[in-house]
Amino acid sequence: MAAVAAELRKALTLPAALAGLAVAVLAPAALAVLYAAQGTAGSAAQAALDAAPMVTIGAIVLGVVAVSSEYGGGRQIAGTLAAMPRRRTVLAAKAATVAVLIAAAAAVAFPVALLAARLVGGTGPAPDDVVGRAAGTGVYAVLIGLIALAITTLTRNGIVPLIVLIANGSVVSVSFLLSLATPLALYLPDLAGMRMLAGDDRIAIDDALAPLPGGLVMAAWTAALLAVAAVVLGRRDA
Amino acid sequence: MLLFDDVVKRRGARDVLSGVTFTARPGRVTGFLGPNGAGKSSTLRILLGLDRATSGTALVAGRPYRELRHPLRTIGSVLDGSGAHRSRTARQHLAWVARSNGIPRRRVGEVLEQVGLADAARVRAGRLSLGMGQRLGLAAALLGEPAALVLDEPVNGLDPEGIRWIRGLLRAHADAGGTVLLSSHLMSEVAELADDLVVIAAGRVVAAGPLAAVTAGHRTLEDAFFALTSGGAP
């Protein structure tokens, strides 16, 4: 518990982590306002749901900087491991911190986006299961943040995971392109969880896994990557 | 208190440490002396559980560092600068370190006062001078009121007044029964402060014992140092 409290304090005094939190909360609201102003979504709830995946960008930033800050800006890792020599405990504390912060950010971001969209575009007819789908986005964000944390633990540098995770989700989706060649790509962590982010009618992939099995596949990836990160962190010289 | 028993560290084909054995005792300042690249930092990093020894053991109060539950209450260390992330303030840095080892929050203010950083508590670590960074590192080491202090090149970046101050602090710590192990490549620093000496060259301990015994037969510590380290190198 002391390790979690220490890691939480570290995250909340790190400007880059606070920027990640701000992006996670504000970016969905900004996009929801845009959708609502254009009137394309049909309702405030749909605008907020369509904008909610923006929370994942902040989640990735949080997951990355929680670890990359240990290796840049003064090589803090020696101090961290001198204070907390049980390395699995450190990784678990970081994972718990990142998960809690992302979940909290997602829980704040959706109502804020919804409220902002209502103020701009009015309420409109609500789609089905708004809360469930908003929660799905939150789960996706937590899992992708933990995947970012695990990958950064392996690379000890934030640049590569930031590029891979954010570019793969926005600029060019390698996973999506692979899915055109083989249905196995649907089991890659980002595509597996895709239906938690968006309804079947809003994604360009046929036969994407349903939210629950997809979420479980993504969670299995997350657990596996964290396990590998724990072994590597435990064995290597700091 | 601090015990190294036949510590070997191999990196690839290179032997960084070949059977390092010595003890740092309570009530004594132990100077760990050697040229750059001799293996001083590697030895200390293995003691602190940061690097893994290829073989041999390093023990703190009879236990490997990684088994200490709240290590900072037993042993404080300073390696290479403050160890703080550049964008955290001195106070923020010490606050998480204290929290991680269940150290009461009031200690943060106390150690800031003790190392002379009370006025710089809200300055980001990246903006501290080299000497102030060393003081912040020392503040973190003192947080848990540990019996043992381990310092890697502690006088780097300190001005003459700072050097005099740290000497007084370490002397007082040992006189109060604490264990002090400090590495240096500066003989004059160690000669004025150490009770015991351990001299390392090319990953091997070439001399260890009370200051007078190690320097016996040589005019100065400097003469002893060069005689020992040139003989010990392959």
Interface residues (C-beta under 8 A of the other chain):
Chain A: A2 A3 A5 A6 E7 R9 K10 T13 L14 P15 A16 S69 G73 G74 R75 Q76 A78 G79 L81 A82 A83 M84 P85 R86 R235 D237 A238
Chain B: R45 L48 G49 L50 D51 R52 Y65 R66 L68 P71 L72 S77 L79 D80 G81 S82 G83 A84 H85 R86 S87 R88 T89 Q92 A95 W96 V97 R99 S100 N101 G102 A125 G126 A140
